[in-house]
Amino acid sequence: MDIPAASNRERELRYGFTMPPKLNLAGLAGFAAKPGWVYRALTHPATKLANVAHKIPEGSSQSSSLMEYIAKQFDPSVTWDDMEWMISEWGKPFAIKGILSAADARKAVDVGVSAIMVSNHGGRQLDGALSAFEALGPIVDEVGGECEIICDGGIRRGTHVLKALARGATACSMGRPYLFGLAAAGQAGVAKALALLRAEIERDMGLLGCRNVGEISSKHIT
């Protein structure tokens, strides 16, 4: 729900980011500065956009800007009635991602969602939008206890997870932290990033005097 229309990602336009990627002078300069990465890239199997390569031309040999691709994938005419129909047809737990207001959270619960992911699309969609954590409080106040509420975005440390849980989130999700580890050291880097996050959560819970996550509450926020 956080991309009803394609945004104007100026940095990606400036660098000519396309699907599939194609080289330009900036890209060549970046490769020249990282010979080790280039060697590994050339000696390992080619990267493929597996989730789109078999579906659309942009995933194969034709170049398209990322935003052109995204714009073709979304239908801005989707309504709450459509979502209610999807939930009925699906018949299983249903999450909606991209909610930033209490009013939309209420509508989502009223049509039958199982979970709300409070998210602003990583801050890459609408300039000046609320952060997930800023939006979390009013949403918890409105629909807390009626569905799962997942804080998505800005989670970098164990304390961030604990703050979101203390404010009423059921759970947190993260994107960039594990990708940092993946880019630095592959699978071992992802495992290290997750181990660091877990260690921080456990250590910080001890410093708060909490034996389990169920003991984290609003009393820990001043």
N, C-alpha and C positions, 0 to 999 in steps of 0.2 A: 504493500500500500504506500510505500515511501517513494515510488516512482510512477506517479500517474502520467507524467510527461518527462521527456528527456531534458536534462539540465544542460547548461552551457559550460562544459568543463574546459576552460580556456587553456590550462596547462597541457591537456591531452591534445588539443588542437594545435598548440604551438609546437609540440614535439612530433606531431604527425602519428600519434598512436593509432594503429589500425589493427584489424582482425582479418587475416593473419598479420603479424608484425612485418614491417618492411624497413629496410635500412635507409637512413638519411645521414647527413654529416654529423649531427649531434650523436646519433647512435654509433656511428663508426668511431667517433672520438672516445665515447664511453668504452667501447670494446678495446680500443688501443690502450686504455689506461688499466685494463684488467686482463692481462694475458693469461693468467691461470684459469680464470673463468672461461675465457674463449677456448682454451685447450680442452677443458672438460666438456664444454658444449659441443665441440666438434668431434669428440671421441665417444660421445654417448648418443643413444637414440634421439632422434629429432623430437622436439616438443610438439604435441598436437593438442588442439582445443577439442578434446574428445566429446564434450557435452554438446557441441554444435556442429562439428565437422560433418556428421552424417545427416544433418537436417537442412542446412541452408548454404547457399553459395559463399556467404561471408566466412564460413568455417573452412573453406577449401582453398581455391586458387584466386578468388576475387577479393580485392582489398576494399575494406569499408571502415570508416572511422568508428570508434567504439560507440559514440553517441548515435550514429546512424543505425548501427546494429540494435542498440537498446530500444530506440524509438520504434523499431519494427516489431518488437516483442511484446509490447504492452497495449492494452485497450483502455483508454481513458474513460470510456463510457460505462465501465463496470460500476454497479451500484450496491448498496447494502442488501437489496432484495436478491441480487445475483449471488452475493456471498451466503445469504440464508439458504438459497437453493443448493449451492455447493456443499454446505455443511450437511444438508439433508441427504444429498446424493452420496456423499462420502461415508457418513455413518460412523465415523471414528473420530478420535481427538483431532481438533482443528485449531491451528494457531494463526493469528494475524500479526504480521510484522510491519512496523512503521508507524505505530500509534504514538502521538505526542500530546494529545489533549484528553482531559477527563471526559469531555462530551463524546468524543469518538470512542473512547474506552467503554462508555455506557452503551453506545449503539452496538458495539461489537459483542458485548455480553448479552444484550437483549436479543440478538439474532442467533446466539448459541455457541460462540467460540469457547474453546477449552482453555486457550492461553493467549495472552497478549505479549508481544515482544515490543518493548518501548525502545524505539530506534529512530535515529535521524539519518540513516544510511551512511554512517561513518563520517558525517559532516561534509559529504561530497555532493549533496543534491541541492539543497536550498540554502543559499548564503544567509547567515544570521539566524538559522533555526535554533530552537532550544536544544541543549544537549539532552541525552537520554536521562541523565541523573537529575537535571532540572525538571524534566517532565514527570519523573517517577512519583514524586510526592503527591501531587494532585490526583494522579491516576490511582494510586494505592488508596487514597482517601475516598475515591468514588466507587471503586469496584474491588477493593481488597477483600479476599476471602470468597469471592464469587467465581474466580478463575485464577489460573496461574499467571503470574506477572514476571516476565523475564527482562532484566535490564541488559540491553545490547548496545555497547558502544562506550569507548573510553576506559575499558577495563585493562589496566596495565600492571597493577600491583595487588597483593593480597588485601591490603587495606581498602582498595576500591570495592572488592567483592563484599567485604564486611560492612562497609557503609551502605551499599545497596540493600543488603539483607536487613540491616538495621532499619532502613527506611521502609521496609515492607515487601521488597522483591522476593519472589519465590526462589529465583536463581539468577545467574548472570551468564552471558555468553561473550565470547571474544573472537576477534578475527586477526588483527595485526600481530599480536604477540607471538602466536605460534608461527606466523609467516616470517617474522624476524628470525626465529630459530631455524626455520626451514631454509631460508636464504643463506644463513651463516654456515650451517653444518648438516643440512639434510635431515633425515629421520632422527639422528642423534640430537640435532639442534631442537627439534620439536619436543623430544622427550625431556631435554634439559629445561626448556621453557616451562613445560607443565610441572616438572619437579620443583622448579623455583617458585612457581605460583602456589603450589600446594604447601611447600615449606613456609612461605610467608603467611598463608592463611592460618596454618596450625600455630605458628609462633605468635601471630597477632591475637589469635583467640586466647592463647595462654596469657598474654599481657592484659587482655580484657577480663580475664577470669572466667572465660566460657569453656565448658567441657565439651559442648557440641554446638552445631549451628542453630539448633532449636532454642538455645539460650541467648542468642543474639536478638536484641530488640531495640525499640526506639529509645530506651533508657541509656543506650550507649552513644546517643547523639546529643550534643549540647550546643 
